[in-house]
């Protein structure tokens, strides 16, 4: 009952958005009712008025499309409507108007969702900056008013307003939105800073090296806009078949005129040839496929996306947050003495009071291994550097090498420094541990691969994908290690967003149809550039979800293979419906061309074909 009420409540909105199918259906019903009560003149007049009112917009839009060089399935329907008006075959004409506009409404209603990725990107862009005046004071200005050479002050939590270089002794910067890498990076004087990154440590000073419109974040916005403008429109499946079917129909109609010299014969051919299988089969199969995908937590935004995802021959993946979880996990514990159990317990106990991602990972391991942890006292945190507290009568320090060495009289050496060098080469993070002023050891963190990724790569090859590629801003050593574990064929590392776009375009040129899978702002330009962009929507950014054509609602990248499989089945069912429908139409056209099928009977026969096509298309669910 509730479902019925909900459906009825939507009718006014549907009528406002798609009035012609409703008008055609109402006119068809009213005319039939007039005939039923013995008023054939009123019924005929009603159908004729409905044909003119409903058919005029169809003819106009089809002619407008032809003027723009669009050769689509609508042309035969337009010819049938015009011929029906001229020959006063109103019933057949109204049927054509109903099927034509109903199919278009079905297509539009299912996928009429405009992307707002640019608006989302622009809304996040740095808007304000704090500029240092010559007298030492600080003034708040708009980011667009910052000039090259200005000294800026960036506080904890602020967005870096423009590209620049660090002037202060150090800065802790979260660049995940731009590079995809989840761990904050420590910057030293002279290091470059990118607009759109976030300060997660103490306030610092920087010198602007680019104005706002030329900075990194503005370039990402520009790349998304350019990708959306330059992405070539993909011809609909139905329109590709219309290129052959429409001239064939016109030819058979001309033959019918030559054989019978009857305009009604021409109309009968056009009526039975009206490509309702093209108009209905594809959108119904596609919507069925989209519904099937939705049950797998895969949201498809357009009919083109479900068609193209099934054709993909190359799939490109971001690394961090897509193939991996995008959060640090403990890789190894390196004690200077003993097995390290006591050192790990103390470090985890201190870290449980911090909200830093590394602290959460370490304290989580501590709870798993030791159960409830003791609560330290005199806790203190230096954002982006480390923490310290008292526990069991000892002072425990956990953090960066520089932070820890500032708390003890001797530097780390030997085994710990060797681990540090190896970890840095592999792109891993190291937290050092100091107990009572003496070096105790270190903990190495890495990013863990999602389960099922290697199996998915094998499945992609079985589905016809010829190339898999990892695109990442991470260093090559770490990227290649992850790619080897995942079973990915090719790796491109140390990439900025613009370079990811270049790689996507290169693969699209080589393979024709590509899928890009990502989760961050830095992936948005590449997602928009690929034939089909797939966003990790569960924990990815809203901007990447807006820029993508497909969104995975669950944090499971292996759903990409499910999406491709559903797309391939959808295409197969749509083609079956098209081939059957066009084949049946051709047989009816041949019979109509010699005068054996009146237009009204042809309209009913065509409806029988349409029902069969519809039932088959629904199998895509």
HELIX and SHEET records of a PDB file:
HELIX    1   1 UNK A    2  UNK A    9  1                                   8    
HELIX    2   2 UNK A   11  UNK A   17  1                                   7    
HELIX    3   3 UNK A   19  UNK A   36  1                                  18    
HELIX    4   4 UNK A   40  UNK A   67  1                                  28    
HELIX    5   5 UNK A   74  UNK A   87  1                                  14    
HELIX    6   6 UNK A   90  UNK A  111  1                                  22    
HELIX    7   7 UNK A  117  UNK A  124  1                                   8    
HELIX    8   8 UNK A  143  UNK A  145  5                                   3    
HELIX    9   9 UNK A  176  UNK A  179  1                                   4    
HELIX   10  10 UNK A  212  UNK A  214  5                                   3    
HELIX   11  11 UNK A  216  UNK A  230  1                                  15    
HELIX   12  12 UNK A  237  UNK A  260  1                                  24    
HELIX   13  13 UNK A  263  UNK A  273  1                                  11    
HELIX   14  14 UNK A  276  UNK A  276  1                                   1    
HELIX   15  15 UNK A  277  UNK A  281  3                                   5    
HELIX   16  16 UNK A  282  UNK A  295  1                                  14    
HELIX   17  17 UNK A  303  UNK A  309  1                                   7    
HELIX   18  18 UNK A  319  UNK A  323  3                                   5    
HELIX   19  19 UNK A  341  UNK A  351  1                                  11    
HELIX   20  20 UNK A  357  UNK A  370  1                                  14    
HELIX   21  21 UNK A  401  UNK A  405  1                                   5    
HELIX   22  22 UNK A  415  UNK A  425  1                                  11    
HELIX   23  23 UNK A  453  UNK A  462  1                                  10    
HELIX   24  24 UNK A  476  UNK A  486  1                                  11    
HELIX   25  25 UNK A  497  UNK A  511  1                                  15    
HELIX   26  26 UNK A  521  UNK A  523  5                                   3    
HELIX   27  27 UNK A  524  UNK A  529  1                                   6    
HELIX   28  28 UNK A  542  UNK A  547  1                                   6    
HELIX   29  29 UNK A  559  UNK A  592  1                                  34    
HELIX   30  30 UNK A  599  UNK A  617  1                                  19    
HELIX   31  31 UNK A  618  UNK A  620  5                                   3    
SHEET    1   A 2 UNK A 128  UNK A 132  0                                        
SHEET    2   A 2 UNK A 138  UNK A 142 -1                                        
SHEET    1   B 4 UNK A 151  UNK A 154  0                                        
SHEET    2   B 4 UNK A 204  UNK A 208 -1                                        
SHEET    3   B 4 UNK A 164  UNK A 166 -1                                        
SHEET    4   B 4 UNK A 192  UNK A 193 -1                                        
SHEET    1   C 3 UNK A 185  UNK A 188  0                                        
SHEET    2   C 3 UNK A 170  UNK A 174 -1                                        
SHEET    3   C 3 UNK A 198  UNK A 199 -1                                        
SHEET    1   D 7 UNK A 298  UNK A 300  0                                        
SHEET    2   D 7 UNK A 550  UNK A 552 -1                                        
SHEET    3   D 7 UNK A 532  UNK A 536  1                                        
SHEET    4   D 7 UNK A 514  UNK A 518  1                                        
SHEET    5   D 7 UNK A 314  UNK A 318  1                                        
SHEET    6   D 7 UNK A 467  UNK A 471  1                                        
SHEET    7   D 7 UNK A 490  UNK A 492  1                                        
SHEET    1   E 6 UNK A 324  UNK A 335  0                                        
SHEET    2   E 6 UNK A 438  UNK A 449 -1                                        
SHEET    3   E 6 UNK A 429  UNK A 435 -1                                        
SHEET    4   E 6 UNK A 394  UNK A 399 -1                                        
SHEET    5   E 6 UNK A 386  UNK A 391 -1                                        
SHEET    6   E 6 UNK A 377  UNK A 382 -1                                        
END                                                                             
